[in-house]
Amino acid sequence: MVRKSTQNDIATRKPNLREAILAAAEELFSSNGFNAVSVRDIAQAAGANPGSVTYHFKTKDGLLLEIYRRHCGPMNLRRSELLAAAKRVRDLQDRLEAIVRAYVLPAFSSGSDLAGGGARFTRLRAVMSAEGNEVARKIIADTSHAFIDAIHESLPHVPRTEIVWRCHFLLGALYYSLVTPGRVSRLSRGAADGSDAASAIEQLVRATVASLQAPALDPSAPARRHVAERARN
């Protein structure tokens, strides 16, 4: 008599099955988006059956939640450690660069290094952000205020609202650099390697520091341009 598999059998059959499901889901979500991936797709990629996915994580939302929990804690901890060290730098120019690097570096860490966060997870965050995923929106641990405040301390003459805008652009550049590295290779006609993480980090840090140090926007400038345009018309 053939005995049917039970939920306990599913849990004990493969000790690493849960990890395989998490890895498969993270890869599929980061490549195809959350909505386009089914539980069956995840199970097939993990070498499991759909029942294993629902046993361990209940739902696809639960699986995404666990991926975020595993990454956000260690990634934010690493960023906090680097930020604390950066804030001890005396020279304001060097401190600003160290602060930006503290934010950027963990995102480019190896995808297998949970303590560093992982490039694959950052790609996943970018895709979830583009999709407007509500699950991701609720569970992302926000460390942005700490970095914005630290940058403002290094650039006290720049209004905090300006720094917010420029950090917003940093996040977009970070996501885009990780999601589409091949574009750099194509546009440079092979002279630059978009998948070279070390070069990407240095370019992103340098560009961000330069943008943060740019003169603040004159609030009256848009109004003056509008008046001038109306006068010409």
Backbone hydrogen bonds in HBPLUS format (Angstrom, degrees):
<---DONOR---> <-ACCEPTOR-->    atom                        ^
c    i                          cat <-CA-CA->   ^        H-A-AA   ^      H-
h    n   atom  resd res      DA  || num        DHA   H-A  angle D-A-AA Bond
n    s   type  num  typ     dist DA aas  dist angle  dist       angle   num
A0009-ASP N   A0006-THR O   3.10 MM   3  5.12 121.0  2.46  94.9 109.4     1
A0010-ILE N   A0006-THR O   3.14 MM   4  6.53 154.0  2.21 147.7 154.3     2
A0011-ALA N   A0007-GLN O   3.12 MM   4  6.41 151.5  2.20 144.9 152.1     3
A0012-THR N   A0008-ASN O   3.11 MM   4  6.31 145.3  2.24 145.1 153.3     4
A0013-ARG N   A0009-ASP O   2.85 MM   4  5.66 135.8  2.04 153.1 161.7     5
A0017-LEU N   A0014-LYS O   2.97 MM   3  5.04 167.0  1.99 115.6 117.4     6
A0020-ALA N   A0016-ASN O   2.93 MM   4  6.20 155.1  1.99 152.0 159.9     7
A0021-ILE N   A0017-LEU O   2.93 MM   4  6.17 153.2  2.00 151.7 158.2     8
A0022-LEU N   A0018-ARG O   3.05 MM   4  6.32 159.2  2.09 146.5 151.9     9
A0023-ALA N   A0019-GLU O   2.91 MM   4  6.13 164.4  1.94 152.5 156.5    10
A0024-ALA N   A0020-ALA O   2.94 MM   4  6.05 160.4  1.98 145.0 150.7    11
A0025-ALA N   A0021-ILE O   2.90 MM   4  6.03 163.4  1.93 150.7 155.5    12
A0026-GLU N   A0022-LEU O   2.95 MM   4  6.09 163.1  1.98 149.9 154.7    13
A0027-GLU N   A0023-ALA O   3.06 MM   4  6.22 160.0  2.10 146.3 151.5    14
A0028-LEU N   A0024-ALA O   2.95 MM   4  6.13 165.1  1.97 151.6 155.9    15
A0029-PHE N   A0025-ALA O   2.79 MM   4  5.85 167.2  1.81 154.7 158.8    16
A0030-SER N   A0026-GLU O   3.01 MM   4  6.00 159.1  2.06 141.7 147.7    17
A0031-SER N   A0027-GLU O   3.08 MM   4  6.14 135.8  2.28 138.2 149.3    18
A0032-ASN N   A0028-LEU O   2.79 MM   4  5.72 165.9  1.81 155.9 159.7    19
A0033-GLY N   A0029-PHE O   2.85 MM   4  4.54 141.8  2.00 122.3 129.4    20
A0037-VAL N   A0034-PHE O   3.33 MM   3  5.65 157.5  2.38 108.1 114.6    21
A0042-ILE N   A0038-SER O   3.13 MM   4  6.50 158.6  2.18 150.6 155.3    22
A0043-ALA N   A0039-VAL O   2.95 MM   4  6.18 164.7  1.97 151.7 156.0    23
A0044-GLN N   A0040-ARG O   2.94 MM   4  6.10 163.8  1.96 150.6 154.8    24
A0045-ALA N   A0041-ASP O   3.04 MM   4  6.25 160.6  2.07 148.7 153.8    25
A0046-ALA N   A0042-ILE O   2.98 MM   4  6.17 141.6  2.13 146.2 157.0    26
A0046-ALA N   A0043-ALA O   3.18 MM   3  5.11 125.4  2.49  93.1 107.2    27
A0048-ALA N   A0043-ALA O   2.83 MM   5  4.81 172.1  1.83 151.3 148.9    28
A0047-GLY N   A0044-GLN O   3.20 MM   3  5.13 155.7  2.26  99.5 106.8    29
A0052-SER N   A0049-ASN O   2.86 MM   3  5.55 142.4  2.00 121.7 131.3    30
A0053-VAL N   A0050-PRO O   3.12 MM   3  5.27 121.8  2.48  98.5 112.3    31
A0054-THR N   A0050-PRO O   3.19 MM   4  6.57 165.8  2.21 156.9 159.1    32
A0055-TYR N   A0051-GLY O   2.89 MM   4  5.95 143.4  2.03 139.3 149.9    33
A0056-HIS N   A0052-SER O   3.13 MM   4  6.26 167.1  2.15 147.2 149.1    34
A0057-PHE N   A0053-VAL O   2.92 MM   4  5.92 160.2  1.96 154.2 160.4    35
A0058-LYS N   A0054-THR O   2.87 MM   4  4.16 137.2  2.05 113.5 118.4    36
A0059-THR N   A0057-PHE O   2.61 MM   2  5.61 138.0  1.78 114.2  99.4    37
A0063-LEU N   A0059-THR O   3.12 MM   4  6.45 143.7  2.26 139.1 148.6    38
A0064-LEU N   A0060-LYS O   3.03 MM   4  6.37 157.7  2.08 149.7 154.7    39
A0065-LEU N   A0061-ASP O   2.90 MM   4  6.14 157.3  1.95 150.0 156.7    40
A0066-GLU N   A0062-GLY O   3.08 MM   4  6.28 153.7  2.15 141.2 147.1    41
A0067-ILE N   A0063-LEU O   3.11 MM   4  6.42 154.2  2.18 147.0 153.7    42
A0068-TYR N   A0064-LEU O   3.07 MM   4  6.37 160.5  2.11 152.4 156.8    43
A0069-ARG N   A0065-LEU O   2.95 MM   4  6.21 159.0  2.00 149.2 155.5    44
A0070-ARG N   A0066-GLU O   3.00 MM   4  6.14 158.9  2.05 149.9 154.4    45
A0071-HIS N   A0067-ILE O   3.22 MM   4  6.41 145.2  2.35 142.7 151.2    46
A0072-CYS N   A0068-TYR O   2.79 MM   4  5.64 164.3  1.81 158.0 162.9    47
A0075-MET N   A0071-HIS O   2.87 MM   4  5.89 165.2  1.89 163.9 168.8    48
A0076-ASN N   A0072-CYS O   2.89 MM   4  5.81 165.7  1.91 147.4 151.8    49
A0077-LEU N   A0073-GLY O   2.94 MM   4  6.08 148.0  2.04 148.1 158.0    50
A0078-ARG N   A0074-PRO O   2.93 MM   4  6.12 158.9  1.97 149.0 153.7    51
A0079-ARG N   A0075-MET O   2.95 MM   4  6.22 158.2  2.00 147.2 153.8    52
A0080-SER N   A0076-ASN O   2.87 MM   4  6.00 152.2  1.95 140.0 147.7    53
A0081-GLU N   A0077-LEU O   2.97 MM   4  6.23 152.8  2.05 146.6 153.6    54
A0082-LEU N   A0078-ARG O   3.02 MM   4  6.26 165.4  2.05 152.7 156.0    55
A0083-LEU N   A0079-ARG O   2.81 MM   4  5.94 152.0  1.88 146.2 155.0    56
A0084-ALA N   A0080-SER O   2.93 MM   4  6.06 158.1  1.98 145.4 150.6    57
A0085-ALA N   A0081-GLU O   3.18 MM   4  6.46 155.3  2.24 144.0 150.2    58
A0086-ALA N   A0082-LEU O   2.88 MM   4  6.09 153.4  1.95 144.5 152.6    59
A0087-LYS N   A0083-LEU O   2.94 MM   4  6.16 154.1  2.01 153.6 159.0    60
A0088-ARG N   A0085-ALA O   3.16 MM   3  5.42 151.5  2.25 104.0 112.7    61
A0089-VAL N   A0086-ALA O   3.05 MM   3  5.50 162.8  2.08 113.9 119.5    62
A0095-ARG N   A0091-ASP O   2.76 MM   4  5.90 151.8  1.84 152.0 161.8    63
A0096-LEU N   A0092-LEU O   2.90 MM   4  6.03 159.1  1.95 145.0 149.6    64
A0097-GLU N   A0093-GLN O   3.20 MM   4  6.47 164.3  2.23 147.7 151.3    65
A0098-ALA N   A0094-ASP O   2.95 MM   4  6.15 154.9  2.01 145.3 152.6    66
A0099-ILE N   A0095-ARG O   2.87 MM   4  6.12 150.5  1.96 151.7 159.6    67
A0100-VAL N   A0096-LEU O   3.08 MM   4  6.37 165.4  2.10 154.4 157.0    68
A0101-ARG N   A0097-GLU O   2.95 MM   4  6.11 159.6  1.99 147.0 153.4    69
A0102-ALA N   A0098-ALA O   2.88 MM   4  6.01 144.5  2.01 139.3 148.8    70
A0103-TYR N   A0099-ILE O   3.30 MM   4  6.66 137.0  2.50 140.3 150.2    71
A0103-TYR N   A0100-VAL O   3.10 MM   3  5.31 133.1  2.33  99.7 111.9    72
A0104-VAL N   A0100-VAL O   3.02 MM   4  6.30 159.5  2.06 152.3 158.3    73
A0105-LEU N   A0101-ARG O   2.86 MM   4  5.59 167.2  1.87 150.3 154.5    74
A0107-ALA N   A0104-VAL O   3.08 MM   3  5.70 134.6  2.29 118.2 129.7    75
A0108-PHE N   A0105-LEU O   3.02 MM   3  5.51 147.8  2.13 115.2 124.1    76
A0109-SER N   A0106-PRO O   3.28 MM   3  5.25 164.2  2.31 102.3 106.8    77
A0119-ALA N   A0109-SER O   3.03 MM  10  5.94 133.1  2.25 170.9 162.1    78
A0113-ASP N   A0110-SER O   2.91 MM   3  5.18 160.4  1.95 112.1 118.6    79
A0116-GLY N   A0113-ASP O   2.98 MM   3  5.45 145.1  2.10 109.4 119.4    80
A0117-GLY N   A0114-LEU O   3.17 MM   3  5.02 143.6  2.31  94.6 105.2    81
A0122-THR N   A0118-GLY O   3.18 MM   4  6.51 152.4  2.26 144.4 152.0    82
A0123-ARG N   A0119-ALA O   2.91 MM   4  6.23 153.0  1.98 150.3 157.8    83
A0124-LEU N   A0120-ARG O   2.92 MM   4  6.21 149.2  2.02 140.6 149.7    84
A0125-ARG N   A0121-PHE O   2.84 MM   4  6.18 153.9  1.91 148.3 154.9    85
A0126-ALA N   A0122-THR O   2.97 MM   4  6.22 151.6  2.05 144.2 151.7    86
A0127-VAL N   A0123-ARG O   2.97 MM   4  6.27 157.9  2.02 150.7 156.0    87
A0128-MET N   A0124-LEU O   2.86 MM   4  6.09 165.4  1.88 156.5 160.6    88
A0129-SER N   A0125-ARG O   2.85 MM   4  5.98 151.1  1.93 143.0 151.2    89
A0130-ALA N   A0126-ALA O   2.96 MM   4  6.21 155.6  2.02 145.3 151.7    90
A0131-GLU N   A0127-VAL O   2.96 MM   4  6.22 147.4  2.07 146.4 155.6    91
A0132-GLY N   A0128-MET O   2.99 MM   4  6.06 120.2  2.36 134.4 149.3    92
A0133-ASN N   A0128-MET O   3.04 MM   5  5.31 169.3  2.05 154.3 155.6    93
A0132-GLY N   A0129-SER O   3.11 MM   3  5.02 140.4  2.27  94.3 106.1    94
A0137-ARG N   A0133-ASN O   3.07 MM   4  6.24 153.9  2.14 143.7 151.6    95
A0138-LYS N   A0134-GLU O   3.14 MM   4  6.28 146.0  2.26 144.4 151.0    96
A0139-ILE N   A0136-ALA O   3.22 MM   3  5.35 135.0  2.43  99.0 110.8    97
A0140-ILE N   A0136-ALA O   3.11 MM   4  5.98 127.2  2.40 154.9 161.2    98
A0148-ILE N   A0144-SER O   2.87 MM   4  6.10 165.9  1.89 161.9 166.5    99
A0149-ASP N   A0145-HIS O   2.90 MM   4  6.00 163.4  1.93 151.1 155.3   100
A0150-ALA N   A0146-ALA O   3.08 MM   4  6.19 153.1  2.15 136.7 144.2   101
A0151-ILE N   A0147-PHE O   2.90 MM   4  6.10 158.4  1.94 152.3 157.8   102
A0152-HIS N   A0148-ILE O   2.92 MM   4  6.11 156.3  1.98 146.2 153.2   103
A0153-GLU N   A0149-ASP O   3.00 MM   4  6.26 146.3  2.12 143.8 152.3   104
A0154-SER N   A0150-ALA O   3.25 MM   4  6.55 139.3  2.43 136.3 146.3   105
A0154-SER N   A0151-ILE O   3.01 MM   3  5.09 126.1  2.31  96.5 111.0   106
A0155-LEU N   A0151-ILE O   2.88 MM   4  6.15 131.7  2.12 143.2 157.9   107
A0158-VAL N   A0155-LEU O   3.03 MM   3  5.65 165.5  2.05 121.6 126.3   108
A0162-GLU N   A0159-PRO O   3.00 MM   3  5.37 126.9  2.29 105.9 119.0   109
A0163-ILE N   A0159-PRO O   3.23 MM   4  6.67 153.8  2.31 148.1 155.5   110
A0164-VAL N   A0160-ARG O   2.89 MM   4  6.22 151.6  1.97 151.0 159.1   111
A0165-TRP N   A0161-THR O   3.13 MM   4  6.44 159.6  2.18 145.7 149.5   112
A0166-ARG N   A0162-GLU O   3.05 MM   4  6.34 162.8  2.08 150.6 155.1   113
A0167-CYS N   A0163-ILE O   2.84 MM   4  6.02 150.4  1.93 150.5 158.3   114
A0168-HIS N   A0164-VAL O   2.91 MM   4  6.08 145.6  2.03 144.6 154.6   115
A0169-PHE N   A0165-TRP O   3.04 MM   4  6.44 146.9  2.15 144.8 153.4   116
A0170-LEU N   A0166-ARG O   3.01 MM   4  6.28 144.3  2.15 134.3 144.4   117
A0171-LEU N   A0167-CYS O   2.99 MM   4  6.30 156.7  2.04 148.8 152.9   118
A0172-GLY N   A0168-HIS O   3.20 MM   4  6.51 157.9  2.25 143.5 149.1   119
A0173-ALA N   A0169-PHE O   2.88 MM   4  6.14 159.3  1.93 150.9 156.6   120
A0174-LEU N   A0170-LEU O   2.81 MM   4  6.02 153.8  1.88 151.0 158.8   121
A0175-TYR N   A0171-LEU O   2.97 MM   4  6.19 167.4  1.99 152.7 155.1   122
A0176-TYR N   A0172-GLY O   2.94 MM   4  6.09 169.6  1.95 150.4 153.8   123
A0177-SER N   A0173-ALA O   2.89 MM   4  5.92 155.7  1.95 144.7 151.2   124
A0178-LEU N   A0174-LEU O   3.22 MM   4  6.39 148.1  2.33 144.2 151.6   125
A0178-LEU N   A0175-TYR O   3.16 MM   3  5.36 125.3  2.47  99.2 112.6   126
A0179-VAL N   A0175-TYR O   2.89 MM   4  6.06 148.3  1.99 152.5 162.5   127
A0180-THR N   A0176-TYR O   2.97 MM   4  5.82 165.3  1.99 147.9 151.3   128
A0183-ARG N   A0180-THR O   3.25 MM   3  5.85 157.6  2.30 115.0 120.4   129
A0184-VAL N   A0181-PRO O   3.25 MM   3  5.86 136.8  2.45 113.8 121.9   130
A0186-ARG N   A0182-GLY O   2.99 MM   4  6.29 155.7  2.05 150.1 156.7   131
A0187-LEU N   A0183-ARG O   2.89 MM   4  6.05 174.9  1.90 156.5 157.8   132
A0188-SER N   A0184-VAL O   3.00 MM   4  5.98 148.1  2.11 142.6 150.8   133
A0190-GLY N   A0185-SER O   2.83 MM   5  4.96 158.8  1.88 158.8 160.0   134
A0189-ARG N   A0186-ARG O   2.99 MM   3  4.99 154.6  2.06 102.9 110.4   135
A0191-ALA N   A0188-SER O   3.10 MM   3  5.23 165.4  2.12 108.3 112.2   136
A0196-ASP N   A0193-ASP O   3.02 MM   3  5.48 166.0  2.04 118.8 122.0   137
A0200-ALA N   A0196-ASP O   2.97 MM   4  6.20 161.5  2.01 154.9 161.0   138
A0201-ILE N   A0197-ALA O   2.88 MM   4  6.06 160.2  1.92 155.1 159.2   139
A0202-GLU N   A0198-ALA O   3.15 MM   4  6.39 166.7  2.17 147.6 150.7   140
A0203-GLN N   A0199-SER O   2.90 MM   4  6.07 166.1  1.92 155.9 159.8   141
A0204-LEU N   A0200-ALA O   2.92 MM   4  5.98 161.8  1.95 148.3 153.7   142
A0205-VAL N   A0201-ILE O   2.86 MM   4  5.99 162.7  1.89 153.2 158.2   143
A0206-ARG N   A0202-GLU O   2.97 MM   4  6.02 166.5  1.99 147.3 151.6   144
A0207-ALA N   A0203-GLN O   2.95 MM   4  6.05 165.2  1.97 147.6 152.2   145
A0208-THR N   A0204-LEU O   2.95 MM   4  5.97 157.0  2.00 143.8 150.5   146
A0209-VAL N   A0205-VAL O   2.93 MM   4  6.08 165.3  1.95 153.6 157.3   147
A0210-ALA N   A0206-ARG O   3.07 MM   4  6.25 162.2  2.11 147.8 152.7   148
A0211-SER N   A0207-ALA O   3.01 MM   4  6.23 155.6  2.07 144.5 151.1   149
A0212-LEU N   A0208-THR O   2.86 MM   4  6.07 155.7  1.92 152.8 159.6   150
A0213-GLN N   A0209-VAL O   3.10 MM   4  6.27 142.2  2.25 143.0 152.3   151
A0214-ALA N   A0211-SER O   3.24 MM   3  5.18 157.6  2.29  99.5 106.2   152
A0221-ALA N   A0218-ASP O   2.92 MM   3  5.35 156.3  1.97 116.9 124.6   153
A0224-ARG N   A0220-SER O   3.00 MM   4  6.25 157.9  2.04 154.5 161.0   154
A0225-ARG N   A0221-ALA O   2.96 MM   4  6.21 158.4  2.01 155.8 161.7   155
A0226-HIS N   A0222-PRO O   2.95 MM   4  6.15 154.0  2.02 144.7 151.9   156
A0227-VAL N   A0223-ALA O   2.99 MM   4  6.28 158.2  2.04 149.7 155.0   157
A0228-ALA N   A0224-ARG O   2.95 MM   4  6.17 160.1  1.99 148.0 153.6   158
A0229-GLU N   A0225-ARG O   2.85 MM   4  6.07 155.2  1.91 149.5 156.2   159
A0230-ARG N   A0226-HIS O   3.02 MM   4  6.24 156.8  2.07 147.6 153.5   160
A0231-ALA N   A0227-VAL O   2.96 MM   4  6.20 149.5  2.06 145.7 154.4   161
A0232-ARG N   A0228-ALA O   3.02 MM   4  6.29 149.6  2.11 144.3 151.9   162
A0233-ASN N   A0229-GLU O   3.11 MM   4  6.32 144.4  2.25 141.7 151.0   163
